[in-house]
Amino acid sequence: MDFRGWHVYDVGMIEQKTGAENGVKLEDIVSLCKRRGFIFPGSDVYGGLAGTWDYGPYGVALKRNVMNLWWKMFVTERDDMYGVDAAILMNQKVWQASGHVDTFTDPLVECSNCHGRFRADKLEKADTCPNCGQKNTFGEARAFNMMFKTNVGPVDDEASISYLRPETAQGIFTNFKNVVDTIYPDVPFGIGQQGKAFRNEISPRDFVFRSREFEQMEIEYFVHPDAWEVSFDHWVEQCKKWFTALGLPEGSVHELEVAEADRAHYSKRTIDFEFDYPIGREELMGLAYRTDFDLMNIQNASKKSMEYRPKDGGAAYVPHVIEPSFGVERAVMAVLCSAYWHDTENDRVVLRLPYELAPVKVAVCPLARNNPELVAKAREIYAMLKKELGDVLWIDSGNIGKNYRKMDEIGVPYCVTVDFDTLEGDTKDTVTVRSRDTTEQERVTTTDLFTLIHEA
Ligand SMILES: [Zn+2]
């Protein structure tokens, strides 16, 4: 038996459909996430806090697996990438120079009848309040800055103003010189960062898709101004590899070449990668050529040179930048929507997560929990698997059928059952292994079990 052969993504035993084709609704995902301990509303016990979400035991494992896979693919495994982890609170000059203080705004309107506040560009009917239904109650839209403002230190004045960062990118740009001066990398090279970002969205919506606190994975890839196109194409290909690694079905991700009129003024080319979410086709991530906009802003505002001096003695220049920008929650949501499968034949819901992303790799279950010998044997197998794989779950309550269903919904690829045949006779030291995707069960020796799962 070959465990790898069981994997749906390797062999395509079951036709994989996109979330939309699957008929999966956003409510299905939200409900499963709450029911199985993936994602809860933030501050749930106090009635919630709009636009915030908390990750439960399986959710945090899934999210970390997504982030670790990204770090491995885009930082560790490459020799032209370096990681940083900058502070969330930054000098206010960062956000003045980047333009966020002046222009990071959404148009806000307020209803004079119910005082509801809405994003003017997201209203279904421009003159009708979606809250109270009154017409013509909106005044002129005003620019609402989406940064969360705070003060650093005990004095509450202009000089102490800081912001919770609205993007991780500036933490990379402000460390460009530090990395160059300490690591001496050759151009092209990139700096990657993962971390929290905050935006005071006027109307957070669609589950974790648009929330006020979220996580980003960003890369700034520094290139010679004449060579940006080669690097841009390279990153298009890398993004596609990433979508495959996440298990997103072919045809569910779409490349949108952003027209000049819709691009930021400094960007010479932008591609939005969109995914077929249950809420429609929406942005999964973006790839932008930002020219030398950011480094020049920093150079002008800080009066420090952002020039790069090639080791071969060539002329110094300010590098240009290709920016692949990934949202963690949007990736997690795309993974969940792709993996969600209502298996009508077996009347079950399954999360067909890629093995590497599954929060639990194997569940171990003794068939009877009141038999000390059986439990001891099962514990022994559990301990060995846990040492090997880490993400292994012990389950000894409930009936076996119910346990399988629960494990299917959590996306556990393999369930190992230890029964009386494990203890004696011809079948001594064999266990039953069940595949999540096919429900197929096989008896294997414990020796084979470790080898096979280890290779999976
Ligand atoms: Zn109103």
Boltz pocket constraint, residues with backbone or C-beta under 6 A from the ligand:
constraints:
  - pocket:
      binder: B
      contacts: [[A, 111], [A, 112], [A, 113], [A, 114], [A, 115], [A, 116], [A, 129], [A, 130], [A, 131], [A, 132], [A, 133], [A, 134], [A, 137]]
      max_distance: 6.0
